Amino acid sequence: MTRTQVALVGIGKIALDQHVPAITASPDFELAATISRNGQVPGIQAFTDFATFLAERPDIPVVSLCLPPVPRFAYAEAALLAGRHVMLEKPPGATLAEVHELEALAKAKGLTLYATWHSRMAHAVAPAKAWLADKTVRQAHITWREDVRKWHPGQDWVFQPGGMGVFDPGINALSILTEILPKPVHLTKATLEFPENRQTPIAAQLTFSGNVTADFDWRQEGPQTWDIEAQTDKGTLALRMGGNVLEIDGKPAAGENTIMGEYPALYARMADLVHQKGSDVDLAPMVHVADALTLGERRITDAFDF
């Protein structure tokens, strides 16, 4: 079977760690070009200018964008106007409004736009959703604590306006929460901790309707914590390892202790969407982040430097 050619834009850590291996192993896609000011993939045609790529490679129908959120809109818009299907790394944009605009443009052009949430593809998310479907959630709590120095070494953009700060990883938890809960929730309270020398939060405590709470922190050294726990009328659920391991009443129930299945599943979903001539642009996780930044009490904490 002939694989569809895809271009990868933004060759940084996430592209090299996840996107490139996922595309290489994909039965649906072939990496045909990269666009980046600095990074390259050996053996793959490399461009440093996106307009040049669009002009010289009209044969590549799919563009996957791994850029930071702020510059992403211009690239996505240019790709759609050039007739390319587009994948958006999470979060899908810097603002809700710009993603709505991209969704309308894709629809008008008859193209696929996929706002990806890789954590929803974690091994145990679907089993967790199925288990919760007929239950009443009495209480739920998210603990999402990791080390920004490990996952974004020296990447100051995460602390600049639009970089989202701790919500860059925290939105992964929210993408799982909005996928598995039987009923939607909304934010009622938030406390955001901003380093005195930074523009985005390094920690956040969130309270939602339905007795749901969350604790996000980007300062945890050593073992990382990506847990969601829920107490229901028929037992307790825990998702560990970022949604990849499911425990029911304290016992292993489903999943695998690895995150490496998430991006292959994203590209399989993209292939299905292109084949079906459809789009998938669910902004529910991003709505919670926007609400937190609107509603949150701002507290200043110690300066942070890489």
C-alpha positions as YAML, in Angstrom:
chain: A
units: angstrom
residues:
- id: 1
  name: MET
  ca: [0.00, 0.00, 0.00]
- id: 2
  name: THR
  ca: [1.29, 3.45, -0.91]
- id: 3
  name: ARG
  ca: [1.76, 5.66, 2.12]
- id: 4
  name: THR
  ca: [0.64, 9.30, 2.17]
- id: 5
  name: GLN
  ca: [3.46, 11.81, 2.33]
- id: 6
  name: VAL
  ca: [3.54, 14.15, 5.33]
- id: 7
  name: ALA
  ca: [5.65, 17.20, 6.17]
- id: 8
  name: LEU
  ca: [6.70, 17.87, 9.75]
- id: 9
  name: VAL
  ca: [7.07, 21.51, 10.83]
- id: 10
  name: GLY
  ca: [9.17, 22.33, 13.89]
- id: 11
  name: ILE
  ca: [11.95, 19.82, 14.53]
- id: 12
  name: GLY
  ca: [12.40, 20.06, 18.27]
- id: 13
  name: LYS
  ca: [12.33, 17.62, 21.16]
- id: 14
  name: ILE
  ca: [8.70, 16.46, 20.79]
- id: 15
  name: ALA
  ca: [9.08, 16.03, 17.03]
- id: 16
  name: LEU
  ca: [12.21, 13.91, 17.37]
- id: 17
  name: ASP
  ca: [11.04, 11.95, 20.41]
- id: 18
  name: GLN
  ca: [7.51, 11.19, 19.27]
- id: 19
  name: HIS
  ca: [6.43, 12.39, 15.83]
- id: 20
  name: VAL
  ca: [9.35, 11.06, 13.79]
- id: 21
  name: PRO
  ca: [9.22, 7.52, 15.30]
- id: 22
  name: ALA
  ca: [5.43, 7.45, 14.95]
- id: 23
  name: ILE
  ca: [5.52, 8.46, 11.28]
- id: 24
  name: THR
  ca: [8.39, 6.08, 10.54]
- id: 25
  name: ALA
  ca: [6.39, 3.17, 11.95]
- id: 26
  name: SER
  ca: [3.09, 4.26, 10.42]
- id: 27
  name: PRO
  ca: [1.47, 2.10, 7.74]
- id: 28
  name: ASP
  ca: [-0.38, 5.22, 6.53]
- id: 29
  name: PHE
  ca: [2.24, 7.98, 6.33]
- id: 30
  name: GLU
  ca: [5.75, 8.59, 5.03]
- id: 31
  name: LEU
  ca: [7.87, 11.50, 6.27]
- id: 32
  name: ALA
  ca: [8.73, 13.37, 3.09]
- id: 33
  name: ALA
  ca: [9.95, 16.78, 4.26]
- id: 34
  name: THR
  ca: [10.77, 18.83, 7.35]
- id: 35
  name: ILE
  ca: [10.54, 22.57, 7.91]
- id: 36
  name: SER
  ca: [12.62, 24.08, 10.69]
- id: 37
  name: ARG
  ca: [15.07, 26.90, 11.22]
- id: 38
  name: ASN
  ca: [17.47, 24.63, 13.07]
- id: 39
  name: GLY
  ca: [16.51, 20.95, 13.19]
- id: 40
  name: GLN
  ca: [16.63, 18.24, 10.54]
- id: 41
  name: VAL
  ca: [15.94, 14.52, 10.20]
- id: 42
  name: PRO
  ca: [18.72, 12.58, 8.45]
- id: 43
  name: GLY
  ca: [17.79, 11.49, 4.95]
- id: 44
  name: ILE
  ca: [14.69, 13.72, 4.75]
- id: 45
  name: GLN
  ca: [14.43, 16.80, 2.55]
- id: 46
  name: ALA
  ca: [14.76, 19.85, 4.81]
- id: 47
  name: PHE
  ca: [13.39, 23.36, 4.33]
- id: 48
  name: THR
  ca: [13.98, 26.40, 6.49]
- id: 49
  name: ASP
  ca: [11.12, 28.45, 5.01]
- id: 50
  name: PHE
  ca: [7.49, 27.30, 4.99]
- id: 51
  name: ALA
  ca: [6.45, 29.30, 1.93]
- id: 52
  name: THR
  ca: [9.29, 27.74, -0.03]
- id: 53
  name: PHE
  ca: [8.16, 24.29, 1.04]
- id: 54
  name: LEU
  ca: [4.57, 24.96, -0.03]
- id: 55
  name: ALA
  ca: [5.73, 26.21, -3.42]
- id: 56
  name: GLU
  ca: [8.24, 23.42, -4.12]
- id: 57
  name: ARG
  ca: [6.37, 20.42, -2.70]
- id: 58
  name: PRO
  ca: [2.71, 20.64, -3.80]
- id: 59
  name: ASP
  ca: [2.70, 16.83, -3.85]
- id: 60
  name: ILE
  ca: [2.74, 16.55, -0.04]
- id: 61
  name: PRO
  ca: [-0.90, 16.64, 1.09]
- id: 62
  name: VAL
  ca: [-0.51, 16.52, 4.89]
- id: 63
  name: VAL
  ca: [1.27, 18.96, 7.21]
- id: 64
  name: SER
  ca: [1.89, 18.20, 10.89]
- id: 65
  name: LEU
  ca: [2.67, 21.27, 12.99]
- id: 66
  name: CYS
  ca: [4.92, 20.86, 16.05]
- id: 67
  name: LEU
  ca: [5.62, 24.55, 16.56]
- id: 68
  name: PRO
  ca: [4.93, 26.40, 19.82]
- id: 69
  name: PRO
  ca: [1.32, 27.67, 20.02]
- id: 70
  name: VAL
  ca: [1.87, 31.36, 19.27]
- id: 71
  name: PRO
  ca: [3.30, 31.11, 15.71]
- id: 72
  name: ARG
  ca: [1.21, 28.09, 14.77]
- id: 73
  name: PHE
  ca: [-1.86, 29.88, 13.38]
- id: 74
  name: ALA
  ca: [-0.01, 31.51, 10.49]
- id: 75
  name: TYR
  ca: [1.48, 28.17, 9.41]
- id: 76
  name: ALA
  ca: [-1.83, 26.34, 9.72]
- id: 77
  name: GLU
  ca: [-3.67, 29.02, 7.77]
- id: 78
  name: ALA
  ca: [-1.05, 29.01, 4.99]
- id: 79
  name: ALA
  ca: [-1.16, 25.23, 4.76]
- id: 80
  name: LEU
  ca: [-4.96, 25.14, 4.52]
- id: 81
  name: LEU
  ca: [-4.99, 27.92, 1.93]
- id: 82
  name: ALA
  ca: [-2.49, 25.85, -0.06]
- id: 83
  name: GLY
  ca: [-4.85, 22.88, 0.04]
- id: 84
  name: ARG
  ca: [-3.05, 20.76, 2.66]
- id: 85
  name: HIS
  ca: [-4.62, 18.75, 5.47]
- id: 86
  name: VAL
  ca: [-3.32, 19.87, 8.87]
- id: 87
  name: MET
  ca: [-2.49, 18.21, 12.20]
- id: 88
  name: LEU
  ca: [-2.07, 20.50, 15.20]
- id: 89
  name: GLU
  ca: [0.12, 19.51, 18.17]
- id: 90
  name: LYS
  ca: [-1.51, 20.29, 21.49]
- id: 91
  name: PRO
  ca: [-2.61, 22.84, 22.46]
- id: 92
  name: PRO
  ca: [-4.10, 23.50, 19.02]
- id: 93
  name: GLY
  ca: [-3.43, 27.22, 19.17]
- id: 94
  name: ALA
  ca: [-2.63, 30.23, 21.30]
- id: 95
  name: THR
  ca: [-6.30, 31.27, 21.50]
- id: 96
  name: LEU
  ca: [-9.68, 29.65, 21.07]
- id: 97
  name: ALA
  ca: [-10.74, 32.18, 18.45]
- id: 98
  name: GLU
  ca: [-7.90, 31.38, 16.07]
- id: 99
  name: VAL
  ca: [-8.64, 27.65, 16.20]
- id: 100
  name: HIS
  ca: [-12.31, 28.33, 15.45]
- id: 101
  name: GLU
  ca: [-11.12, 30.35, 12.43]
- id: 102
  name: LEU
  ca: [-8.94, 27.47, 11.24]
- id: 103
  name: GLU
  ca: [-11.83, 25.05, 11.68]
- id: 104
  name: ALA
  ca: [-14.07, 27.24, 9.52]
- id: 105
  name: LEU
  ca: [-11.36, 27.57, 6.86]
- id: 106
  name: ALA
  ca: [-10.78, 23.81, 6.73]
- id: 107
  name: LYS
  ca: [-14.51, 23.23, 6.34]
- id: 108
  name: ALA
  ca: [-14.75, 25.80, 3.55]
- id: 109
  name: LYS
  ca: [-11.81, 24.23, 1.72]
- id: 110
  name: GLY
  ca: [-12.99, 20.64, 2.22]
- id: 111
  name: LEU
  ca: [-9.82, 19.76, 4.16]
- id: 112
  name: THR
  ca: [-9.06, 17.86, 7.35]
- id: 113
  name: LEU
  ca: [-8.06, 19.73, 10.50]
- id: 114
  name: TYR
  ca: [-7.13, 17.59, 13.49]
- id: 115
  name: ALA
  ca: [-6.57, 19.17, 16.90]
- id: 116
  name: THR
  ca: [-4.65, 16.35, 18.53]
- id: 117
  name: TRP
  ca: [-4.66, 15.43, 22.23]
- id: 118
  name: HIS
  ca: [-2.01, 12.75, 22.59]
- id: 119
  name: SER
  ca: [-2.90, 11.85, 26.18]
- id: 120
  name: ARG
  ca: [-6.37, 10.79, 25.06]
- id: 121
  name: MET
  ca: [-4.61, 8.05, 23.12]
- id: 122
  name: ALA
  ca: [-2.94, 6.65, 26.26]
- id: 123
  name: HIS
  ca: [-3.51, 2.91, 26.64]
- id: 124
  name: ALA
  ca: [-5.96, 3.03, 29.56]
- id: 125
  name: VAL
  ca: [-8.08, 6.07, 28.65]
- id: 126
  name: ALA
  ca: [-10.69, 4.17, 26.60]
- id: 127
  name: PRO
  ca: [-11.08, 1.43, 29.27]
- id: 128
  name: ALA
  ca: [-11.42, 4.12, 31.95]
- id: 129
  name: LYS
  ca: [-14.11, 5.92, 29.96]
- id: 130
  name: ALA
  ca: [-16.01, 2.66, 29.47]
- id: 131
  name: TRP
  ca: [-15.79, 1.80, 33.18]
- id: 132
  name: LEU
  ca: [-17.08, 5.22, 34.27]
- id: 133
  name: ALA
  ca: [-19.91, 5.35, 31.73]
- id: 134
  name: ASP
  ca: [-22.63, 3.91, 33.99]
- id: 135
  name: LYS
  ca: [-21.32, 5.28, 37.29]
- id: 136
  name: THR
  ca: [-21.77, 8.44, 39.35]
- id: 137
  name: VAL
  ca: [-18.51, 10.23, 40.05]
- id: 138
  name: ARG
  ca: [-18.63, 11.49, 43.63]
- id: 139
  name: GLN
  ca: [-15.14, 12.95, 43.74]
- id: 140
  name: ALA
  ca: [-12.13, 13.16, 41.43]
- id: 141
  name: HIS
  ca: [-8.65, 14.59, 41.74]
- id: 142
  name: ILE
  ca: [-5.80, 15.15, 39.28]
- id: 143
  name: THR
  ca: [-2.17, 15.23, 40.41]
- id: 144
  name: TRP
  ca: [0.02, 16.28, 37.47]
- id: 145
  name: ARG
  ca: [3.51, 17.16, 38.64]
- id: 146
  name: GLU
  ca: [6.62, 17.09, 36.50]
- id: 147
  name: ASP
  ca: [9.97, 18.78, 35.96]
- id: 148
  name: VAL
  ca: [10.00, 21.49, 33.30]
- id: 149
  name: ARG
  ca: [13.81, 21.28, 33.17]
- id: 150
  name: LYS
  ca: [13.52, 17.69, 31.97]
- id: 151
  name: TRP
  ca: [10.75, 18.08, 29.41]
- id: 152
  name: HIS
  ca: [11.42, 21.62, 28.11]
- id: 153
  name: PRO
  ca: [15.15, 22.19, 28.77]
- id: 154
  name: GLY
  ca: [16.02, 25.81, 28.16]
- id: 155
  name: GLN
  ca: [12.78, 26.48, 26.25]
- id: 156
  name: ASP
  ca: [11.95, 29.95, 27.53]
- id: 157
  name: TRP
  ca: [8.93, 30.24, 25.24]
- id: 158
  name: VAL
  ca: [6.89, 28.13, 27.69]
- id: 159
  name: PHE
  ca: [7.13, 31.01, 30.19]
- id: 160
  name: GLN
  ca: [6.37, 33.75, 27.68]
- id: 161
  name: PRO
  ca: [2.85, 34.99, 26.84]
- id: 162
  name: GLY
  ca: [1.05, 32.23, 24.96]
- id: 163
  name: GLY
  ca: [3.43, 29.55, 26.23]
- id: 164
  name: MET
  ca: [0.85, 28.36, 28.80]
- id: 165
  name: GLY
  ca: [3.36, 27.52, 31.53]
- id: 166
  name: VAL
  ca: [2.28, 24.58, 33.66]
- id: 167
  name: PHE
  ca: [-0.84, 24.25, 31.54]
- id: 168
  name: ASP
  ca: [1.35, 22.90, 28.75]
- id: 169
  name: PRO
  ca: [1.47, 19.55, 30.57]
- id: 170
  name: GLY
  ca: [-1.67, 20.21, 32.60]
- id: 171
  name: ILE
  ca: [-3.81, 20.37, 29.49]
- id: 172
  name: ASN
  ca: [-2.89, 16.73, 28.90]
- id: 173
  name: ALA
  ca: [-4.65, 15.84, 32.14]
- id: 174
  name: LEU
  ca: [-7.62, 18.00, 31.17]
- id: 175
  name: SER
  ca: [-7.81, 16.26, 27.79]
- id: 176
  name: ILE
  ca: [-8.19, 12.94, 29.62]
- id: 177
  name: LEU
  ca: [-10.66, 14.35, 32.15]
- id: 178
  name: THR
  ca: [-12.93, 15.76, 29.44]
- id: 179
  name: GLU
  ca: [-12.78, 12.44, 27.60]
- id: 180
  name: ILE
  ca: [-13.59, 10.03, 30.44]
- id: 181
  name: LEU
  ca: [-16.10, 11.82, 32.67]
- id: 182
  name: PRO
  ca: [-19.72, 10.73, 32.09]
- id: 183
  name: LYS
  ca: [-20.88, 14.34, 32.60]
- id: 184
  name: PRO
  ca: [-19.01, 17.57, 31.77]
- id: 185
  name: VAL
  ca: [-17.70, 19.87, 34.49]
- id: 186
  name: HIS
  ca: [-16.79, 23.55, 34.58]
- id: 187
  name: LEU
  ca: [-14.17, 25.51, 36.46]
- id: 188
  name: THR
  ca: [-15.31, 27.35, 39.60]
- id: 189
  name: LYS
  ca: [-12.03, 28.45, 41.19]
- id: 190
  name: ALA
  ca: [-8.31, 28.59, 40.39]
- id: 191
  name: THR
  ca: [-5.09, 29.67, 42.08]
- id: 192
  name: LEU
  ca: [-2.15, 30.28, 39.74]
- id: 193
  name: GLU
  ca: [1.47, 30.63, 40.90]
- id: 194
  name: PHE
  ca: [3.64, 32.86, 38.70]
- id: 195
  name: PRO
  ca: [7.41, 33.08, 39.20]
- id: 196
  name: GLU
  ca: [8.31, 36.71, 39.77]
- id: 197
  name: ASN
  ca: [10.39, 36.72, 36.57]
- id: 198
  name: ARG
  ca: [7.94, 34.85, 34.31]
- id: 199
  name: GLN
  ca: [4.72, 35.55, 32.40]
- id: 200
  name: THR
  ca: [3.00, 32.16, 32.69]
- id: 201
  name: PRO
  ca: [2.22, 30.03, 35.78]
- id: 202
  name: ILE
  ca: [4.52, 27.34, 37.12]
- id: 203
  name: ALA
  ca: [1.82, 25.78, 39.30]
- id: 204
  name: ALA
  ca: [-1.97, 25.78, 39.48]
- id: 205
  name: GLN
  ca: [-4.69, 24.49, 41.78]
- id: 206
  name: LEU
  ca: [-8.10, 24.10, 40.16]
- id: 207
  name: THR
  ca: [-11.61, 23.44, 41.45]
- id: 208
  name: PHE
  ca: [-14.38, 22.26, 39.14]
- id: 209
  name: SER
  ca: [-18.06, 21.55, 39.54]
- id: 210
  name: GLY
  ca: [-18.88, 17.96, 40.41]
- id: 211
  name: ASN
  ca: [-16.33, 17.85, 43.26]
- id: 212
  name: VAL
  ca: [-13.38, 17.63, 40.85]
- id: 213
  name: THR
  ca: [-10.01, 19.20, 41.73]
- id: 214
  name: ALA
  ca: [-6.57, 19.38, 40.15]
- id: 215
  name: ASP
  ca: [-3.01, 20.10, 41.25]
- id: 216
  name: PHE
  ca: [-0.51, 21.04, 38.53]
- id: 217
  name: ASP
  ca: [3.15, 21.75, 39.29]
- id: 218
  name: TRP
  ca: [6.20, 22.09, 37.03]
- id: 219
  name: ARG
  ca: [8.83, 21.97, 39.77]
- id: 220
  name: GLN
  ca: [8.80, 18.29, 40.74]
- id: 221
  name: GLU
  ca: [12.19, 16.61, 40.58]
- id: 222
  name: GLY
  ca: [12.78, 12.87, 40.66]
- id: 223
  name: PRO
  ca: [9.87, 10.56, 39.75]
- id: 224
  name: GLN
  ca: [7.13, 12.34, 37.83]
- id: 225
  name: THR
  ca: [3.43, 12.12, 38.77]
- id: 226
  name: TRP
  ca: [0.61, 11.90, 36.23]
- id: 227
  name: ASP
  ca: [-2.40, 10.55, 38.13]
- id: 228
  name: ILE
  ca: [-6.18, 10.89, 37.94]
- id: 229
  name: GLU
  ca: [-8.24, 9.31, 40.71]
- id: 230
  name: ALA
  ca: [-12.02, 9.07, 40.95]
- id: 231
  name: GLN
  ca: [-14.36, 7.80, 43.62]
- id: 232
  name: THR
  ca: [-17.70, 6.56, 42.29]
- id: 233
  name: ASP
  ca: [-20.87, 4.92, 43.60]
- id: 234
  name: LYS
  ca: [-19.48, 1.57, 42.43]
- id: 235
  name: GLY
  ca: [-15.79, 1.68, 43.30]
- id: 236
  name: THR
  ca: [-12.61, 3.69, 42.77]
- id: 237
  name: LEU
  ca: [-10.66, 4.32, 39.60]
- id: 238
  name: ALA
  ca: [-7.07, 5.46, 39.19]
- id: 239
  name: LEU
  ca: [-5.27, 6.32, 35.99]
- id: 240
  name: ARG
  ca: [-1.49, 6.27, 36.33]
- id: 241
  name: MET
  ca: [1.40, 7.01, 33.99]
- id: 242
  name: GLY
  ca: [-0.45, 9.78, 32.18]
- id: 243
  name: GLY
  ca: [-3.47, 7.61, 31.41]
- id: 244
  name: ASN
  ca: [-1.56, 4.52, 30.34]
- id: 245
  name: VAL
  ca: [-2.26, 2.33, 33.38]
- id: 246
  name: LEU
  ca: [-5.72, 1.72, 34.87]
- id: 247
  name: GLU
  ca: [-6.40, 0.53, 38.40]
- id: 248
  name: ILE
  ca: [-9.85, -0.38, 39.72]
- id: 249
  name: ASP
  ca: [-10.23, -0.59, 43.50]
- id: 250
  name: GLY
  ca: [-6.45, -0.60, 43.80]
- id: 251
  name: LYS
  ca: [-5.85, -3.49, 41.41]
- id: 252
  name: PRO
  ca: [-4.36, -3.37, 37.87]
- id: 253
  name: ALA
  ca: [-7.15, -3.52, 35.29]
- id: 254
  name: ALA
  ca: [-5.83, -2.37, 31.89]
- id: 255
  name: GLY
  ca: [-3.10, -0.55, 30.02]
- id: 256
  name: GLU
  ca: [0.66, -0.60, 29.52]
- id: 257
  name: ASN
  ca: [3.38, 1.24, 31.41]
- id: 258
  name: THR
  ca: [4.60, 3.23, 28.40]
- id: 259
  name: ILE
  ca: [3.73, 6.47, 26.65]
- id: 260
  name: MET
  ca: [5.01, 5.35, 23.25]
- id: 261
  name: GLY
  ca: [1.63, 4.25, 21.88]
- id: 262
  name: GLU
  ca: [0.08, 7.71, 21.94]
- id: 263
  name: TYR
  ca: [1.51, 9.34, 18.81]
- id: 264
  name: PRO
  ca: [1.12, 6.29, 16.55]
- id: 265
  name: ALA
  ca: [-2.56, 6.37, 17.50]
- id: 266
  name: LEU
  ca: [-2.75, 10.06, 16.58]
- id: 267
  name: TYR
  ca: [-1.41, 9.40, 13.09]
- id: 268
  name: ALA
  ca: [-3.79, 6.47, 12.64]
- id: 269
  name: ARG
  ca: [-6.65, 8.80, 13.58]
- id: 270
  name: MET
  ca: [-5.38, 11.42, 11.13]
- id: 271
  name: ALA
  ca: [-5.32, 8.83, 8.35]
- id: 272
  name: ASP
  ca: [-8.94, 7.94, 9.11]
- id: 273
  name: LEU
  ca: [-10.01, 11.58, 9.10]
- id: 274
  name: VAL
  ca: [-8.35, 12.27, 5.74]
- id: 275
  name: HIS
  ca: [-9.96, 9.15, 4.29]
- id: 276
  name: GLN
  ca: [-13.36, 10.17, 5.64]
- id: 277
  name: LYS
  ca: [-12.87, 13.82, 4.60]
- id: 278
  name: GLY
  ca: [-13.61, 14.91, 8.16]
- id: 279
  name: SER
  ca: [-12.12, 16.99, 10.95]
- id: 280
  name: ASP
  ca: [-11.75, 16.61, 14.70]
- id: 281
  name: VAL
  ca: [-11.43, 19.89, 16.61]
- id: 282
  name: ASP
  ca: [-12.47, 19.34, 20.22]
- id: 283
  name: LEU
  ca: [-11.50, 22.38, 22.29]
- id: 284
  name: ALA
  ca: [-12.90, 21.29, 25.66]
- id: 285
  name: PRO
  ca: [-9.47, 20.97, 27.35]
- id: 286
  name: MET
  ca: [-8.42, 24.40, 26.10]
- id: 287
  name: VAL
  ca: [-11.66, 25.95, 27.38]
- id: 288
  name: HIS
  ca: [-10.73, 24.89, 30.93]
- id: 289
  name: VAL
  ca: [-7.30, 26.50, 30.57]
- id: 290
  name: ALA
  ca: [-8.80, 29.73, 29.24]
- id: 291
  name: ASP
  ca: [-11.26, 29.74, 32.14]
- id: 292
  name: ALA
  ca: [-8.43, 29.23, 34.64]
- id: 293
  name: LEU
  ca: [-6.46, 32.13, 33.21]
- id: 294
  name: THR
  ca: [-9.62, 34.28, 33.35]
- id: 295
  name: LEU
  ca: [-10.87, 33.23, 36.78]
- id: 296
  name: GLY
  ca: [-7.63, 32.41, 38.55]
- id: 297
  name: GLU
  ca: [-6.22, 34.23, 41.54]
- id: 298
  name: ARG
  ca: [-2.65, 35.21, 40.72]
- id: 299
  name: ARG
  ca: [0.08, 34.60, 43.31]
- id: 300
  name: ILE
  ca: [3.73, 35.54, 42.85]
- id: 301
  name: THR
  ca: [6.36, 32.97, 43.82]
- id: 302
  name: ASP
  ca: [10.16, 32.66, 43.65]
- id: 303
  name: ALA
  ca: [11.96, 33.41, 40.40]
- id: 304
  name: PHE
  ca: [12.59, 30.46, 38.11]
- id: 305
  name: ASP
  ca: [15.49, 29.93, 35.74]
- id: 306
  name: PHE
  ca: [16.59, 26.87, 33.76]
...
